[in-house]
Amino acid sequence: MVVVFEGQLWSWDARRADSWVFVTLPDDESEEIRDVAGGVRRGFGSLRVRVTVGGTSWKTSIFPGSGGGAYVLPLKRPVRRAESIDVGDVATVTVELLDV
């Protein structure tokens, strides 16, 4: 399953020393992912994915948002730097589920 969407990058400051940047997958696509993935889940309910943003592709995981909401995708600093994007920017993201 492949999902392509546009999403705004946002920051979650879990701890003072760490700042995590995410993009949230759309609600409808998150529901579809839950249906396709069934019971396949890893730690924290994560699912393995291949992601492409601009010219950068990598493997990572998506995680269910708080309260079982839409999935969220972490965007590491090297990806943001390579694509010249940061918190508040909108990025076109391609997410492909792996191991499903």
VMD Tcl script that builds the backbone (N, CA, C; Angstrom):
set m [mol new atoms 300]
animate dup $m
set s [atomselect $m all]
$s set {name element resname resid chain x y z} {
  {N N MET 1 A 0.851 -1.183 0.000}
  {CA C MET 1 A 0.000 0.000 0.000}
  {C C MET 1 A 0.890 1.236 0.000}
  {N N VAL 2 A 0.550 2.183 -0.866}
  {CA C VAL 2 A 1.294 3.434 -0.974}
  {C C VAL 2 A 0.334 4.607 -0.753}
  {N N VAL 3 A 0.746 5.540 0.083}
  {CA C VAL 3 A -0.040 6.740 0.380}
  {C C VAL 3 A 0.803 7.955 0.022}
  {N N VAL 4 A 0.241 8.865 -0.770}
  {CA C VAL 4 A 0.913 10.124 -1.106}
  {C C VAL 4 A 0.034 11.249 -0.565}
  {N N PHE 5 A 0.644 12.165 0.184}
  {CA C PHE 5 A -0.128 13.253 0.776}
  {C C PHE 5 A 0.758 14.469 1.000}
  {N N GLU 6 A 0.123 15.592 1.267}
  {CA C GLU 6 A 0.830 16.805 1.672}
  {C C GLU 6 A 0.512 17.053 3.137}
  {N N GLY 7 A 1.549 17.337 3.912}
  {CA C GLY 7 A 1.336 17.577 5.329}
  {C C GLY 7 A 2.289 18.629 5.859}
  {N N GLN 8 A 1.827 19.311 6.898}
  {CA C GLN 8 A 2.639 20.348 7.526}
  {C C GLN 8 A 3.489 19.744 8.637}
  {N N LEU 9 A 4.764 20.085 8.660}
  {CA C LEU 9 A 5.679 19.600 9.685}
  {C C LEU 9 A 5.398 20.308 11.003}
  {N N TRP 10 A 5.416 19.539 12.088}
  {CA C TRP 10 A 5.176 20.104 13.418}
  {C C TRP 10 A 6.166 19.521 14.414}
  {N N SER 11 A 6.359 20.249 15.488}
  {CA C SER 11 A 7.351 19.875 16.497}
  {C C SER 11 A 6.660 19.352 17.742}
  {N N TRP 12 A 7.215 18.278 18.285}
  {CA C TRP 12 A 6.775 17.732 19.561}
  {C C TRP 12 A 7.970 17.764 20.483}
  {N N ASP 13 A 7.905 18.576 21.491}
  {CA C ASP 13 A 9.011 18.716 22.433}
  {C C ASP 13 A 8.764 17.787 23.619}
  {N N ALA 14 A 9.242 16.553 23.471}
  {CA C ALA 14 A 9.030 15.547 24.511}
  {C C ALA 14 A 9.833 15.853 25.768}
  {N N ARG 15 A 11.050 16.277 25.558}
  {CA C ARG 15 A 11.942 16.621 26.664}
  {C C ARG 15 A 12.671 17.893 26.289}
  {N N ARG 16 A 13.161 18.580 27.257}
  {CA C ARG 16 A 13.831 19.853 26.986}
  {C C ARG 16 A 15.008 19.705 26.038}
  {N N ALA 17 A 15.746 18.597 26.145}
  {CA C ALA 17 A 16.943 18.424 25.329}
  {C C ALA 17 A 16.636 17.889 23.925}
  {N N ASP 18 A 15.442 17.330 23.750}
  {CA C ASP 18 A 15.091 16.711 22.468}
  {C C ASP 18 A 13.938 17.449 21.811}
  {N N SER 19 A 14.023 17.587 20.513}
  {CA C SER 19 A 12.918 18.165 19.758}
  {C C SER 19 A 12.665 17.263 18.562}
  {N N TRP 20 A 11.492 16.700 18.493}
  {CA C TRP 20 A 11.129 15.781 17.425}
  {C C TRP 20 A 10.220 16.490 16.435}
  {N N VAL 21 A 10.443 16.257 15.148}
  {CA C VAL 21 A 9.615 16.857 14.109}
  {C C VAL 21 A 8.863 15.741 13.403}
  {N N PHE 22 A 7.562 15.948 13.215}
  {CA C PHE 22 A 6.682 14.955 12.620}
  {C C PHE 22 A 5.833 15.577 11.518}
  {N N VAL 23 A 5.240 14.698 10.718}
  {CA C VAL 23 A 4.162 15.069 9.821}
  {C C VAL 23 A 3.062 14.042 10.070}
  {N N THR 24 A 1.816 14.484 10.091}
  {CA C THR 24 A 0.679 13.614 10.380}
  {C C THR 24 A 0.043 13.142 9.087}
  {N N LEU 25 A -0.162 11.824 8.988}
  {CA C LEU 25 A -0.855 11.273 7.832}
  {C C LEU 25 A -2.329 11.639 7.920}
  {N N PRO 26 A -3.013 11.771 6.790}
  {CA C PRO 26 A -4.444 12.107 6.801}
  {C C PRO 26 A -5.266 11.019 7.512}
  {N N ASP 27 A -6.374 11.418 8.106}
  {CA C ASP 27 A -7.244 10.502 8.858}
  {C C ASP 27 A -7.733 9.331 8.006}
  {N N ASP 28 A -8.244 9.612 6.807}
  {CA C ASP 28 A -8.797 8.542 5.962}
  {C C ASP 28 A -7.729 7.514 5.605}
  {N N GLU 29 A -6.548 7.976 5.251}
  {CA C GLU 29 A -5.462 7.070 4.898}
  {C C GLU 29 A -4.977 6.291 6.116}
  {N N SER 30 A -4.998 6.923 7.284}
  {CA C SER 30 A -4.617 6.223 8.514}
  {C C SER 30 A -5.579 5.074 8.801}
  {N N GLU 31 A -6.870 5.310 8.600}
  {CA C GLU 31 A -7.863 4.250 8.786}
  {C C GLU 31 A -7.639 3.111 7.800}
  {N N GLU 32 A -7.342 3.456 6.560}
  {CA C GLU 32 A -7.077 2.446 5.547}
  {C C GLU 32 A -5.829 1.632 5.907}
  {N N ILE 33 A -4.809 2.300 6.412}
  {CA C ILE 33 A -3.588 1.609 6.840}
  {C C ILE 33 A -3.916 0.629 7.960}
  {N N ARG 34 A -4.740 1.039 8.928}
  {CA C ARG 34 A -5.126 0.143 10.020}
  {C C ARG 34 A -5.829 -1.096 9.472}
  {N N ASP 35 A -6.710 -0.890 8.490}
  {CA C ASP 35 A -7.431 -2.014 7.892}
  {C C ASP 35 A -6.475 -2.963 7.178}
  {N N VAL 36 A -5.552 -2.416 6.398}
  {CA C VAL 36 A -4.609 -3.234 5.631}
  {C C VAL 36 A -3.630 -3.944 6.563}
  {N N ALA 37 A -3.139 -3.253 7.582}
  {CA C ALA 37 A -2.125 -3.817 8.477}
  {C C ALA 37 A -2.711 -4.860 9.414}
  {N N GLY 38 A -3.997 -4.766 9.686}
  {CA C GLY 38 A -4.608 -5.727 10.601}
  {C C GLY 38 A -3.913 -5.722 11.938}
  {N N GLY 39 A -3.445 -6.884 12.372}
  {CA C GLY 39 A -2.796 -7.000 13.673}
  {C C GLY 39 A -1.292 -6.844 13.624}
  {N N VAL 40 A -0.729 -6.549 12.442}
  {CA C VAL 40 A 0.727 -6.420 12.319}
  {C C VAL 40 A 1.173 -5.111 12.963}
  {N N ARG 41 A 1.898 -5.238 14.081}
  {CA C ARG 41 A 2.402 -4.037 14.748}
  {C C ARG 41 A 3.662 -4.386 15.507}
  {N N ARG 42 A 4.479 -3.391 15.669}
  {CA C ARG 42 A 5.712 -3.537 16.446}
  {C C ARG 42 A 5.594 -2.659 17.679}
  {N N GLY 43 A 6.719 -2.366 18.316}
  {CA C GLY 43 A 6.703 -1.547 19.520}
  {C C GLY 43 A 5.966 -0.235 19.340}
  {N N PHE 44 A 5.200 0.147 20.326}
  {CA C PHE 44 A 4.419 1.394 20.332}
  {C C PHE 44 A 3.369 1.417 19.226}
  {N N GLY 45 A 3.010 0.247 18.659}
  {CA C GLY 45 A 2.010 0.195 17.591}
  {C C GLY 45 A 2.559 0.630 16.247}
  {N N SER 46 A 3.895 0.647 16.124}
  {CA C SER 46 A 4.517 1.159 14.898}
  {C C SER 46 A 4.382 0.185 13.728}
  {N N LEU 47 A 4.490 0.740 12.538}
  {CA C LEU 47 A 4.494 -0.029 11.299}
  {C C LEU 47 A 5.697 0.408 10.471}
  {N N ARG 48 A 6.418 -0.567 9.895}
  {CA C ARG 48 A 7.586 -0.247 9.066}
  {C C ARG 48 A 7.127 0.304 7.721}
  {N N VAL 49 A 7.816 1.358 7.265}
  {CA C VAL 49 A 7.478 2.013 5.999}
  {C C VAL 49 A 8.733 2.435 5.248}
  {N N ARG 50 A 8.573 2.640 3.957}
  {CA C ARG 50 A 9.587 3.309 3.129}
  {C C ARG 50 A 8.980 4.669 2.807}
  {N N VAL 51 A 9.760 5.722 3.002}
  {CA C VAL 51 A 9.262 7.086 2.841}
  {C C VAL 51 A 10.093 7.818 1.799}
  {N N THR 52 A 9.419 8.673 1.029}
  {CA C THR 52 A 10.107 9.578 0.119}
  {C C THR 52 A 9.571 10.985 0.333}
  {N N VAL 53 A 10.492 11.910 0.532}
  {CA C VAL 53 A 10.184 13.336 0.591}
  {C C VAL 53 A 11.160 13.991 -0.372}
  {N N GLY 54 A 10.633 14.594 -1.428}
  {CA C GLY 54 A 11.509 15.187 -2.439}
  {C C GLY 54 A 12.386 14.111 -3.049}
  {N N GLY 55 A 13.697 14.311 -3.017}
  {CA C GLY 55 A 14.637 13.351 -3.566}
  {C C GLY 55 A 15.232 12.416 -2.523}
  {N N THR 56 A 14.703 12.445 -1.298}
  {CA C THR 56 A 15.247 11.647 -0.208}
  {C C THR 56 A 14.298 10.501 0.137}
  {N N SER 57 A 14.829 9.266 0.139}
  {CA C SER 57 A 14.052 8.083 0.523}
  {C C SER 57 A 14.773 7.364 1.651}
  {N N TRP 58 A 14.013 6.783 2.564}
  {CA C TRP 58 A 14.579 6.032 3.680}
  {C C TRP 58 A 13.524 5.117 4.265}
  {N N LYS 59 A 13.979 4.156 5.089}
  {CA C LYS 59 A 13.078 3.269 5.818}
  {C C LYS 59 A 12.992 3.742 7.255}
  {N N THR 60 A 11.778 3.709 7.790}
  {CA C THR 60 A 11.532 4.133 9.162}
  {C C THR 60 A 10.235 3.485 9.621}
  {N N SER 61 A 9.597 4.055 10.616}
  {CA C SER 61 A 8.309 3.570 11.106}
  {C C SER 61 A 7.354 4.736 11.282}
  {N N ILE 62 A 6.061 4.423 11.148}
  {CA C ILE 62 A 5.020 5.382 11.513}
  {C C ILE 62 A 4.402 4.892 12.812}
  {N N PHE 63 A 3.836 5.823 13.565}
  {CA C PHE 63 A 3.302 5.512 14.879}
  {C C PHE 63 A 1.883 6.063 14.988}
  {N N PRO 64 A 0.987 5.343 15.689}
  {CA C PRO 64 A -0.350 5.899 15.888}
  {C C PRO 64 A -0.271 7.130 16.779}
  {N N GLY 65 A -1.029 8.148 16.406}
  {CA C GLY 65 A -1.060 9.362 17.215}
  {C C GLY 65 A -1.749 9.112 18.543}
  {N N SER 66 A -1.710 10.088 19.421}
  {CA C SER 66 A -2.317 9.937 20.739}
  {C C SER 66 A -3.797 9.605 20.607}
  {N N GLY 67 A -4.254 8.704 21.431}
  {CA C GLY 67 A -5.655 8.310 21.402}
  {C C GLY 67 A -6.006 7.451 20.202}
  {N N GLY 68 A -4.994 6.870 19.533}
  {CA C GLY 68 A -5.269 6.016 18.380}
  {C C GLY 68 A -5.647 6.794 17.140}
  {N N GLY 69 A -5.309 8.065 17.116}
  {CA C GLY 69 A -5.641 8.916 15.973}
  {C C GLY 69 A -4.806 8.598 14.749}
  {N N ALA 70 A -4.669 9.558 13.883}
  {CA C ALA 70 A -3.919 9.403 12.638}
  {C C ALA 70 A -2.466 9.044 12.946}
  {N N TYR 71 A -1.841 8.313 12.022}
  {CA C TYR 71 A -0.434 7.975 12.178}
  {C C TYR 71 A 0.434 9.219 12.021}
  {N N VAL 72 A 1.574 9.200 12.701}
  {CA C VAL 72 A 2.547 10.273 12.574}
  {C C VAL 72 A 3.869 9.686 12.090}
  {N N LEU 73 A 4.589 10.488 11.324}
  {CA C LEU 73 A 5.858 10.091 10.727}
  {C C LEU 73 A 6.947 11.027 11.227}
  {N N PRO 74 A 7.976 10.492 11.897}
  {CA C PRO 74 A 9.093 11.350 12.313}
  {C C PRO 74 A 9.978 11.704 11.124}
  {N N LEU 75 A 10.441 12.946 11.081}
  {CA C LEU 75 A 11.348 13.399 10.019}
  {C C LEU 75 A 12.657 13.826 10.661}
  {N N LYS 76 A 13.697 13.037 10.424}
  {CA C LYS 76 A 15.001 13.319 11.029}
  {C C LYS 76 A 15.625 14.577 10.431}
  {N N ARG 77 A 16.485 15.176 11.215}
  {CA C ARG 77 A 17.162 16.399 10.806}
  {C C ARG 77 A 17.884 16.262 9.458}
  {N N PRO 78 A 18.630 15.166 9.187}
  {CA C PRO 78 A 19.304 15.055 7.883}
  {C C PRO 78 A 18.342 15.102 6.692}
  {N N VAL 79 A 17.164 14.544 6.861}
  {CA C VAL 79 A 16.156 14.602 5.788}
  {C C VAL 79 A 15.665 16.029 5.612}
  {N N ARG 80 A 15.357 16.691 6.726}
  {CA C ARG 80 A 14.869 18.072 6.648}
  {C C ARG 80 A 15.914 18.981 6.025}
  {N N ARG 81 A 17.172 18.774 6.389}
  {CA C ARG 81 A 18.249 19.593 5.808}
  {C C ARG 81 A 18.391 19.324 4.315}
  {N N ALA 82 A 18.383 18.049 3.926}
  {CA C ALA 82 A 18.553 17.685 2.517}
  {C C ALA 82 A 17.435 18.265 1.651}
  {N N GLU 83 A 16.238 18.370 2.212}
  {CA C GLU 83 A 15.082 18.855 1.456}
  {C C GLU 83 A 14.736 20.309 1.755}
  {N N SER 84 A 15.525 20.956 2.586}
  {CA C SER 84 A 15.307 22.371 2.955}
  {C C SER 84 A 13.888 22.610 3.465}
  {N N ILE 85 A 13.464 21.752 4.402}
  {CA C ILE 85 A 12.151 21.906 5.025}
  {C C ILE 85 A 12.322 21.926 6.535}
  {N N ASP 86 A 11.358 22.548 7.223}
  {CA C ASP 86 A 11.398 22.604 8.679}
  {C C ASP 86 A 9.984 22.797 9.206}
  {N N VAL 87 A 9.862 22.887 10.511}
  {CA C VAL 87 A 8.569 23.041 11.173}
  {C C VAL 87 A 7.777 24.169 10.514}
  {N N GLY 88 A 6.513 23.886 10.212}
  {CA C GLY 88 A 5.633 24.861 9.588}
  {C C GLY 88 A 5.559 24.721 8.084}
  {N N ASP 89 A 6.570 24.109 7.467}
  {CA C ASP 89 A 6.557 23.896 6.015}
  {C C ASP 89 A 5.622 22.744 5.660}
  {N N VAL 90 A 5.127 22.764 4.437}
  {CA C VAL 90 A 4.296 21.677 3.915}
  {C C VAL 90 A 5.150 20.862 2.955}
  {N N ALA 91 A 5.129 19.548 3.140}
  {CA C ALA 91 A 5.921 18.649 2.299}
  {C C ALA 91 A 5.013 17.622 1.641}
  {N N THR 92 A 5.382 17.208 0.443}
  {CA C THR 92 A 4.709 16.089 -0.213}
  {C C THR 92 A 5.438 14.824 0.217}
  {N N VAL 93 A 4.686 13.893 0.770}
  {CA C VAL 93 A 5.265 12.699 1.382}
  {C C VAL 93 A 4.659 11.460 0.735}
  {N N THR 94 A 5.512 10.492 0.402}
  {CA C THR 94 A 5.064 9.187 -0.072}
  {C C THR 94 A 5.441 8.166 0.977}
  {N N VAL 95 A 4.451 7.397 1.433}
  {CA C VAL 95 A 4.652 6.371 2.457}
  {C C VAL 95 A 4.224 5.033 1.871}
  {N N GLU 96 A 5.131 4.062 1.902}
  {CA C GLU 96 A 4.826 2.706 1.433}
  {C C GLU 96 A 4.952 1.753 2.600}
  {N N LEU 97 A 3.869 1.009 2.901}
  {CA C LEU 97 A 3.914 0.040 3.990}
  {C C LEU 97 A 4.810 -1.125 3.620}
  {N N LEU 98 A 5.604 -1.575 4.561}
  {CA C LEU 98 A 6.466 -2.746 4.390}
  {C C LEU 98 A 5.965 -3.863 5.318}
  {N N ASP 99 A 6.298 -5.079 5.008}
  {CA C ASP 99 A 5.978 -6.217 5.879}
  {C C ASP 99 A 4.490 -6.419 6.103}
  {N N VAL 100 A 3.655 -6.020 5.159}
  {CA C VAL 100 A 2.209 -6.199 5.336}
  {C C VAL 100 A 1.690 -7.125 4.259}
}
mol reanalyze $m
mol bondsrecalc $m
mol representation Tube
mol addrep $m
